Amino acid sequence: MSGIPALNRAKPTTPGTGTPTPVPVTHPTNHIPPPDPR
């Protein structure tokens, strides 16, 4: 149960880190390029 909420919090916490799957899949051209060079 602790693993489910943890993933949900990781999305809004670090949507540019690439850790969450729903983030890069939703817009891989808007979230992947910015965090890559940074």
PQR file with spaces between the fields and no chain letter, atoms N, CA, C, O and H, PARSE charges and radii, in Angstrom:
ATOM       1  N    MET     1       0.843   -1.202    0.000 -0.4000 1.5000
ATOM       2  CA   MET     1       0.000    0.000    0.000 -0.0000 2.0000
ATOM       3  C    MET     1       0.882    1.259    0.000  0.5500 1.7000
ATOM       4  O    MET     1       0.497    2.305   -0.522 -0.5500 1.4000
ATOM       5  N    SER     2       2.042    1.132    0.583 -0.4000 1.5000
ATOM       6  CA   SER     2       2.936    2.301    0.688 -0.0000 2.0000
ATOM       7  C    SER     2       3.580    2.607   -0.664  0.5500 1.7000
ATOM       8  O    SER     2       3.993    3.737   -0.926 -0.5500 1.4000
ATOM       9  H    SER     2       2.355    0.283    1.007  0.4000 1.0000
ATOM      10  N    GLY     3       3.657    1.592   -1.510 -0.4000 1.5000
ATOM      11  CA   GLY     3       4.313    1.767   -2.820 -0.0000 2.0000
ATOM      12  C    GLY     3       3.403    2.508   -3.788  0.5500 1.7000
ATOM      13  O    GLY     3       3.884    3.201   -4.684 -0.5500 1.4000
ATOM      14  H    GLY     3       3.322    0.674   -1.297  0.4000 1.0000
ATOM      15  N    ILE     4       2.101    2.369   -3.616 -0.4000 1.5000
ATOM      16  CA   ILE     4       1.158    3.019   -4.541 -0.0000 2.0000
ATOM      17  C    ILE     4       1.164    4.542   -4.367  0.5500 1.7000
ATOM      18  O    ILE     4       1.323    5.273   -5.345 -0.5500 1.4000
ATOM      19  H    ILE     4       1.710    1.805   -2.888  0.4000 1.0000
ATOM      20  N    PRO     5       0.995    5.019   -3.145 -0.5600 1.5000
ATOM      21  CA   PRO     5       0.965    6.471   -2.893  0.2800 2.0000
ATOM      22  C    PRO     5       2.316    7.118   -3.165  0.5500 1.7000
ATOM      23  O    PRO     5       2.396    8.290   -3.533 -0.5500 1.4000
ATOM      24  N    ALA     6       3.361    6.347   -2.981 -0.4000 1.5000
ATOM      25  CA   ALA     6       4.715    6.881   -3.191 -0.0000 2.0000
ATOM      26  C    ALA     6       4.908    7.248   -4.661  0.5500 1.7000
ATOM      27  O    ALA     6       5.504    8.277   -4.979 -0.5500 1.4000
ATOM      28  H    ALA     6       3.296    5.395   -2.682  0.4000 1.0000
ATOM      29  N    LEU     7       4.402    6.405   -5.545 -0.4000 1.5000
ATOM      30  CA   LEU     7       4.558    6.662   -6.984 -0.0000 2.0000
ATOM      31  C    LEU     7       3.717    7.867   -7.384  0.5500 1.7000
ATOM      32  O    LEU     7       4.128    8.679   -8.213 -0.5500 1.4000
ATOM      33  H    LEU     7       3.918    5.569   -5.287  0.4000 1.0000
ATOM      34  N    ASN     8       2.546    7.970   -6.790 -0.4000 1.5000
ATOM      35  CA   ASN     8       1.643    9.078   -7.099 -0.0000 2.0000
ATOM      36  C    ASN     8       2.280   10.400   -6.686  0.5500 1.7000
ATOM      37  O    ASN     8       2.098   11.420   -7.351 -0.5500 1.4000
ATOM      38  H    ASN     8       2.212    7.310   -6.116  0.4000 1.0000
ATOM      39  N    ARG     9       3.015   10.376   -5.605 -0.4000 1.5000
ATOM      40  CA   ARG     9       3.641   11.610   -5.097 -0.0000 2.0000
ATOM      41  C    ARG     9       4.871   11.943   -5.947  0.5500 1.7000
ATOM      42  O    ARG     9       5.251   13.108   -6.066 -0.5500 1.4000
ATOM      43  H    ARG     9       3.163    9.548   -5.065  0.4000 1.0000
ATOM      44  N    ALA    10       5.475   10.942   -6.522 -0.4000 1.5000
ATOM      45  CA   ALA    10       6.702   11.167   -7.306 -0.0000 2.0000
ATOM      46  C    ALA    10       6.354   11.896   -8.602  0.5500 1.7000
ATOM      47  O    ALA    10       7.171   12.644   -9.138 -0.5500 1.4000
ATOM      48  H    ALA    10       5.167    9.996   -6.426  0.4000 1.0000
ATOM      49  N    LYS    11       5.148   11.677   -9.097 -0.4000 1.5000
ATOM      50  CA   LYS    11       4.734   12.325  -10.362 -0.0000 2.0000
ATOM      51  C    LYS    11       4.776   13.858  -10.233  0.5500 1.7000
ATOM      52  O    LYS    11       5.485   14.526  -10.986 -0.5500 1.4000
ATOM      53  H    LYS    11       4.484   11.070   -8.661  0.4000 1.0000
ATOM      54  N    PRO    12       4.029   14.400   -9.294 -0.5600 1.5000
ATOM      55  CA   PRO    12       3.966   15.856   -9.116  0.2800 2.0000
ATOM      56  C    PRO    12       5.243   16.412   -8.483  0.5500 1.7000
ATOM      57  O    PRO    12       5.584   17.582   -8.661 -0.5500 1.4000
ATOM      58  N    THR    13       5.933   15.557   -7.749 -0.4000 1.5000
ATOM      59  CA   THR    13       7.156   16.017   -7.076 -0.0000 2.0000
ATOM      60  C    THR    13       8.272   16.220   -8.099  0.5500 1.7000
ATOM      61  O    THR    13       8.926   17.262   -8.120 -0.5500 1.4000
ATOM      62  H    THR    13       5.656   14.607   -7.604  0.4000 1.0000
ATOM      63  N    THR    14       8.480   15.209   -8.949 -0.4000 1.5000
ATOM      64  CA   THR    14       9.571   15.306   -9.927 -0.0000 2.0000
ATOM      65  C    THR    14       9.087   14.834  -11.293  0.5500 1.7000
ATOM      66  O    THR    14       9.416   13.727  -11.719 -0.5500 1.4000
ATOM      67  H    THR    14       7.948   14.362   -8.932  0.4000 1.0000
ATOM      68  N    PRO    15       8.307   15.665  -11.980 -0.5600 1.5000
ATOM      69  CA   PRO    15       7.757   15.308  -13.290  0.2800 2.0000
ATOM      70  C    PRO    15       8.789   15.464  -14.399  0.5500 1.7000
ATOM      71  O    PRO    15       8.506   15.142  -15.553 -0.5500 1.4000
ATOM      72  N    GLY    16       9.962   15.946  -14.073 -0.4000 1.5000
ATOM      73  CA   GLY    16      11.000   16.185  -15.099 -0.0000 2.0000
ATOM      74  C    GLY    16      12.217   15.309  -14.866  0.5500 1.7000
ATOM      75  O    GLY    16      13.184   15.368  -15.625 -0.5500 1.4000
ATOM      76  H    GLY    16      10.192   16.208  -13.135  0.4000 1.0000
ATOM      77  N    THR    17      12.173   14.508  -13.833 -0.4000 1.5000
ATOM      78  CA   THR    17      13.331   13.661  -13.520 -0.0000 2.0000
ATOM      79  C    THR    17      13.344   12.433  -14.420  0.5500 1.7000
ATOM      80  O    THR    17      14.403   11.887  -14.731 -0.5500 1.4000
ATOM      81  H    THR    17      11.388   14.460  -13.216  0.4000 1.0000
ATOM      82  N    GLY    18      12.164   12.010  -14.831 -0.4000 1.5000
ATOM      83  CA   GLY    18      12.109   10.838  -15.708 -0.0000 2.0000
ATOM      84  C    GLY    18      11.857    9.573  -14.906  0.5500 1.7000
ATOM      85  O    GLY    18      11.772    8.484  -15.474 -0.5500 1.4000
ATOM      86  H    GLY    18      11.304   12.454  -14.578  0.4000 1.0000
ATOM      87  N    THR    19      11.737    9.705  -13.598 -0.4000 1.5000
ATOM      88  CA   THR    19      11.490    8.517  -12.766 -0.0000 2.0000
ATOM      89  C    THR    19      10.079    7.972  -12.988  0.5500 1.7000
ATOM      90  O    THR    19       9.913    6.767  -13.175 -0.5500 1.4000
ATOM      91  H    THR    19      11.806   10.589  -13.137  0.4000 1.0000
ATOM      92  N    PRO    20       9.069    8.830  -12.971 -0.5600 1.5000
ATOM      93  CA   PRO    20       7.684    8.404  -13.197  0.2800 2.0000
ATOM      94  C    PRO    20       7.445    8.029  -14.645  0.5500 1.7000
ATOM      95  O    PRO    20       7.937    8.708  -15.546 -0.5500 1.4000
ATOM      96  N    THR    21       6.693    6.952  -14.890 -0.4000 1.5000
ATOM      97  CA   THR    21       6.438    6.513  -16.267 -0.0000 2.0000
ATOM      98  C    THR    21       5.323    7.323  -16.930  0.5500 1.7000
ATOM      99  O    THR    21       5.389    7.581  -18.132 -0.5500 1.4000
ATOM     100  H    THR    21       6.293    6.400  -14.158  0.4000 1.0000
ATOM     101  N    PRO    22       4.304    7.728  -16.176 -0.5600 1.5000
ATOM     102  CA   PRO    22       3.176    8.474  -16.746  0.2800 2.0000
ATOM     103  C    PRO    22       3.577    9.865  -17.223  0.5500 1.7000
ATOM     104  O    PRO    22       2.897   10.454  -18.063 -0.5500 1.4000
ATOM     105  N    VAL    23       4.658   10.382  -16.702 -0.4000 1.5000
ATOM     106  CA   VAL    23       5.090   11.731  -17.080 -0.0000 2.0000
ATOM     107  C    VAL    23       5.751   11.740  -18.458  0.5500 1.7000
ATOM     108  O    VAL    23       5.319   12.480  -19.342 -0.5500 1.4000
ATOM     109  H    VAL    23       5.211    9.904  -16.020  0.4000 1.0000
ATOM     110  N    PRO    24       6.788   10.933  -18.651 -0.5600 1.5000
ATOM     111  CA   PRO    24       7.502   10.895  -19.932  0.2800 2.0000
ATOM     112  C    PRO    24       6.637   10.337  -21.052  0.5500 1.7000
ATOM     113  O    PRO    24       6.831   10.668  -22.222 -0.5500 1.4000
ATOM     114  N    VAL    25       5.688    9.494  -20.692 -0.4000 1.5000
ATOM     115  CA   VAL    25       4.815    8.870  -21.695 -0.0000 2.0000
ATOM     116  C    VAL    25       3.762    9.867  -22.175  0.5500 1.7000
ATOM     117  O    VAL    25       3.347    9.844  -23.334 -0.5500 1.4000
ATOM     118  H    VAL    25       5.530    9.225  -19.742  0.4000 1.0000
ATOM     119  N    THR    26       3.339   10.738  -21.266 -0.4000 1.5000
ATOM     120  CA   THR    26       2.304   11.721  -21.615 -0.0000 2.0000
ATOM     121  C    THR    26       2.862   12.755  -22.590  0.5500 1.7000
ATOM     122  O    THR    26       2.239   13.070  -23.603 -0.5500 1.4000
ATOM     123  H    THR    26       3.676   10.756  -20.324  0.4000 1.0000
ATOM     124  N    HIS    27       4.033   13.271  -22.272 -0.4000 1.5000
ATOM     125  CA   HIS    27       4.654   14.269  -23.145 -0.0000 2.0000
ATOM     126  C    HIS    27       6.173   14.123  -23.063  0.5500 1.7000
ATOM     127  O    HIS    27       6.835   14.841  -22.313 -0.5500 1.4000
ATOM     128  H    HIS    27       4.539   13.014  -21.448  0.4000 1.0000
ATOM     129  N    PRO    28       6.707   13.205  -23.827 -0.5600 1.5000
ATOM     130  CA   PRO    28       8.149   12.926  -23.826  0.2800 2.0000
ATOM     131  C    PRO    28       8.943   14.026  -24.528  0.5500 1.7000
ATOM     132  O    PRO    28      10.172   14.044  -24.468 -0.5500 1.4000
ATOM     133  N    THR    29       8.238   14.941  -25.192 -0.4000 1.5000
ATOM     134  CA   THR    29       8.944   16.007  -25.907 -0.0000 2.0000
ATOM     135  C    THR    29       8.868   17.309  -25.114  0.5500 1.7000
ATOM     136  O    THR    29       9.403   18.338  -25.528 -0.5500 1.4000
ATOM     137  H    THR    29       7.239   14.926  -25.241  0.4000 1.0000
ATOM     138  N    ASN    30       8.193   17.243  -23.968 -0.4000 1.5000
ATOM     139  CA   ASN    30       8.009   18.469  -23.177 -0.0000 2.0000
ATOM     140  C    ASN    30       8.641   18.350  -21.799  0.5500 1.7000
ATOM     141  O    ASN    30       8.898   19.358  -21.142 -0.5500 1.4000
ATOM     142  H    ASN    30       7.758   16.407  -23.632  0.4000 1.0000
ATOM     143  N    HIS    31       8.894   17.107  -21.354 -0.4000 1.5000
ATOM     144  CA   HIS    31       9.438   16.908  -20.006 -0.0000 2.0000
ATOM     145  C    HIS    31      10.819   16.271  -20.059  0.5500 1.7000
ATOM     146  O    HIS    31      11.617   16.443  -19.138 -0.5500 1.4000
ATOM     147  H    HIS    31       8.685   16.288  -21.888  0.4000 1.0000
ATOM     148  N    ILE    32      11.104   15.544  -21.121 -0.4000 1.5000
ATOM     149  CA   ILE    32      12.401   14.845  -21.211 -0.0000 2.0000
ATOM     150  C    ILE    32      13.531   15.800  -21.639  0.5500 1.7000
ATOM     151  O    ILE    32      14.612   15.753  -21.053 -0.5500 1.4000
ATOM     152  H    ILE    32      10.455   15.404  -21.870  0.4000 1.0000
ATOM     153  N    PRO    33      13.314   16.643  -22.617 -0.5600 1.5000
ATOM     154  CA   PRO    33      14.354   17.557  -23.099  0.2800 2.0000
ATOM     155  C    PRO    33      14.806   18.563  -22.036  0.5500 1.7000
ATOM     156  O    PRO    33      16.008   18.801  -21.916 -0.5500 1.4000
ATOM     157  N    PRO    34      13.910   19.155  -21.271 -0.5600 1.5000
ATOM     158  CA   PRO    34      14.290   20.150  -20.265  0.2800 2.0000
ATOM     159  C    PRO    34      15.181   19.572  -19.170  0.5500 1.7000
ATOM     160  O    PRO    34      16.199   20.181  -18.839 -0.5500 1.4000
ATOM     161  N    PRO    35      14.834   18.416  -18.593 -0.5600 1.5000
ATOM     162  CA   PRO    35      15.626   17.838  -17.504  0.2800 2.0000
ATOM     163  C    PRO    35      16.922   17.207  -18.002  0.5500 1.7000
ATOM     164  O    PRO    35      17.850   17.008  -17.217 -0.5500 1.4000
ATOM     165  N    ASP    36      16.998   16.897  -19.266 -0.4000 1.5000
ATOM     166  CA   ASP    36      18.194   16.231  -19.813 -0.0000 2.0000
ATOM     167  C    ASP    36      19.411   17.161  -19.796  0.5500 1.7000
ATOM     168  O    ASP    36      20.446   16.804  -19.232 -0.5500 1.4000
ATOM     169  H    ASP    36      16.245   17.059  -19.903  0.4000 1.0000
ATOM     170  N    PRO    37      19.304   18.340  -20.402 -0.5600 1.5000
ATOM     171  CA   PRO    37      20.411   19.302  -20.473  0.2800 2.0000
ATOM     172  C    PRO    37      20.706   19.888  -19.093  0.5500 1.7000
ATOM     173  O    PRO    37      21.837   20.277  -18.802 -0.5500 1.4000
ATOM     174  N    ARG    38      19.688   19.946  -18.259 -0.4000 1.5000
ATOM     175  CA   ARG    38      19.858   20.549  -16.934 -0.0000 2.0000
ATOM     176  C    ARG    38      20.547   19.535  -16.043  0.5500 1.7000
ATOM     177  O    ARG    38      20.800   19.815  -14.871 -0.5500 1.4000
ATOM     178  H    ARG    38      18.769   19.630  -18.495  0.4000 1.0000
